[in-house]
Amino acid sequence: MRKPKSRLLIYLEYFGFLLVYHLVRRMPFRWGIRLSSFLCRVLFLLGGKHRQWTESHLKHAGVAANDAEARGIAARCYQEFSKLLVEIIKMDQMYDPARVTLTGDPETVRRVLDPNGGISETNFIIATAHYGNWEIAARTYADMSGRGMLSIMRPFSNPLIGKMIVNLRRASNHELVDRSSSSAVRSLLRALREGRHVSILVDQHAAHNEGVDTIFFGQPCKTHKTPAMLHLKTGVPIMPEITRRVDDDFHFEFNVGPIIEYKPTGDKDHDIQEICQRITTELEKLIAQKPEQWLWAHRRWTNINRDHHHKRR
C-alpha cells in the first residue's frame, strides 16, 4: 500500500502542477514540449528514487546491459514522460483521432478494420500499458470504432491533480470507473454485454488477491487477472495494445498484438494464469520495440527489493 501524502505535499504538488498547466495551456504545443523537456531534464540530473528505480529495473529486465546504458535509456524515458504531461494538458486543443494510426499484428489489424476501411463491429477487452500516451488510447479507439468505452482507473496519489487529469480525459463516449469501487467488475461486465469496449492497464504489480504469477522480461511478476476473468465470463476477445508516440506533433500509433481468444479447459485457475501470461508476453513484445516509452519506474517484479537497492546507492 502506498503511504498517503500529507495535505501540505498534496497542495505543494497541486500548485506546482497548476503553474505548469496554465503556462503550457497558453503556449504553442512545441514550446510546451520544450519547457517540459527542460524541467524533466533537470529532475533527471537531480537524481532521486524514481531515476534509481528506472535504471535498476532496466538492468533487472535485461534491457540495459550496464549502468551507462541504463542511464541513457532512463534519460530518454524522462523525456518521453515530459511529452506525455504536455499532451495531457493540451488534450482538448490537439486531440484528433485522425492523428492516430492502427498498426501492429497484421491479423489483428485485418480483423479490426472492415473491408471499407472502418472499424469492426466486434467489441474488445483492451489490455494496455503505461506506455507512450496511454491517456488517449481508450478515447481514440472509442472514436475510431463508434462504440462506447469503459476504462478502469487507479485513484491518483494526489487527488487534486487527479481530478484535473480525469476531467481532461472525459469524453461523451468514454466512461471511467474507479478500480477500488465495489461495483467496478459489475460495471465492466455490463459494458461488455452492452457491446462496449473496456480498457484496462495491466502492467503494474498486482496484489496477491488480484493477480497471478507470470513472467515479464524474464523475471517473475504478479499480473492483474481481471481481463482474463472477463474474457472467460463473456467470451469477448482480448486485444493487447500500446499507444506509441510517433513524433513531437501529437501523432501516435495504436499498436496492437495478436488477439487472444482462449478455449477454457475446465481448470479456472490454470486458464486465468495462461491468459494472463499471454497478455503479459504480448505486451512485453510491444514494449521491447521502443522501451524508452514505457514507465520503467513502476514496481513490476516480485524478485527485486527496491528499498534495499535505493539505500545502497
HELIX and SHEET records of a PDB file:
HELIX    1   1 ARG A    7  ARG A   25  1                                  19    
HELIX    2   2 PHE A   29  LEU A   46  1                                  18    
HELIX    3   3 LYS A   49  HIS A   60  1                                  12    
HELIX    4   4 ASP A   67  ILE A   89  1                                  23    
HELIX    5   5 MET A   91  MET A   94  1                                   4    
HELIX    6   6 PRO A   97  ARG A   99  5                                   3    
HELIX    7   7 PRO A  106  VAL A  112  1                                   7    
HELIX    8   8 ALA A  137  SER A  145  1                                   9    
HELIX    9   9 PRO A  159  ARG A  169  1                                  11    
HELIX   10  10 ALA A  184  ARG A  193  1                                  10    
HELIX   11  11 THR A  226  THR A  234  1                                   9    
HELIX   12  12 LYS A  268  GLN A  289  1                                  22    
HELIX   13  13 PRO A  291  GLN A  293  5                                   3    
HELIX   14  14 ARG A  306  ARG A  312  1                                   7    
SHEET    1   A 7 VAL A 100  GLY A 104  0                                        
SHEET    2   A 7 PHE A 252  VAL A 256  1                                        
SHEET    3   A 7 ILE A 238  ARG A 245 -1                                        
SHEET    4   A 7 ILE A 125  GLY A 132  1                                        
SHEET    5   A 7 HIS A 197  LEU A 201  1                                        
SHEET    6   A 7 MET A 149  MET A 153  1                                        
SHEET    7   A 7 HIS A 174  ASP A 178  1                                        
SHEET    1   B 2 GLY A 211  PHE A 216  0                                        
SHEET    2   B 2 GLN A 219  HIS A 224 -1                                        
END                                                                             
